[in-house]
């Protein structure tokens, strides 16, 4: 991962963005020697958001199973039929 200081980002934003789009390598932006932000390609960000939604859905399902908050096959079919009507 590349690291750039915020002042260089201000001066060379176009070049840094061009490199980012070409390499798809995230850029860590630092201020006063400390991490401040990550600059990532928009397509990569959207893909990460989609993955997070999938993982959150899996987590909710696992939690429902542990809490025994699930439906039988018949109950699920009835609920889906009501939802689809």
C-alpha positions in Angstrom: 0.0 0.0 0.0 1.3 3.4 -0.9 1.5 6.2 1.7 1.3 9.9 0.9 1.2 13.0 3.1 -1.8 15.2 2.8 0.2 18.1 1.5 1.4 16.0 -1.5 -2.2 15.0 -2.1 -3.1 18.6 -2.2 -0.3 19.4 -4.7 -0.6 16.2 -6.9 -4.1 15.0 -6.6 -4.6 14.3 -10.3 -1.4 12.3 -10.5 -2.2 10.3 -7.3 -5.7 9.6 -8.6 -4.3 8.5 -12.0 -1.9 6.1 -10.2 -4.7 4.8 -8.0 -6.9 4.0 -11.0 -4.1 2.3 -12.9 -2.7 0.2 -10.0 -5.9 -0.2 -7.9 -3.6 0.0 -4.9 -5.1 1.9 -2.0 -3.3 5.0 -0.7 -2.9 5.8 3.0 -3.1 9.6 3.6 -1.2 10.8 6.6 -1.3 14.1 8.5 1.5 15.0 10.9 2.9 11.5 10.5 -0.4 9.8 11.6 -2.9 7.9 9.4 -5.8 10.1 8.4 -7.7 8.5 5.6 -7.5 5.8 2.9 -8.0 6.7 -0.8 -9.4 3.8 -2.7 -10.8 3.2 -6.2 -14.6 3.9 -6.4 -15.3 0.4 -7.9 -13.3 -1.3 -5.1 -15.2 0.7 -2.5 -18.6 -0.3 -4.0 -17.5 -3.9 -4.1 -16.4 -3.7 -0.4 -19.8 -2.2 0.5 -21.6 -5.1 -1.2 -19.4 -7.6 0.6 -20.2 -5.9 3.9 -23.9 -6.2 3.3 -23.6 -9.9 2.5 -21.5 -10.5 5.7 -24.0 -8.6 7.8 -26.8 -10.7 6.4 -24.9 -13.9 7.2 -24.2 -12.6 10.7 -28.0 -11.8 11.2 -28.8 -15.3 10.1 -26.3 -16.9 12.4 -27.6 -14.8 15.3 -31.2 -15.9 14.5 -30.1 -19.5 14.6 -28.3 -19.2 17.9 -31.4 -17.4 19.4 -33.7 -20.0 17.9 -35.5 -17.2 16.1 -36.1 -19.1 12.9 -39.1 -20.4 10.9 -39.9 -23.9 9.8 -40.0 -24.7 6.1 -43.8 -24.5 6.1 -43.9 -21.2 8.1 -41.3 -19.7 5.8 -43.3 -20.8 2.7 -46.5 -19.2 4.1 -44.7 -16.0 5.0 -43.2 -15.8 1.5 -46.5 -16.4 -0.1 -48.1 -13.5 1.9 -45.1 -11.3 0.9 -45.3 -12.2 -2.8 -49.1 -11.7 -3.0 
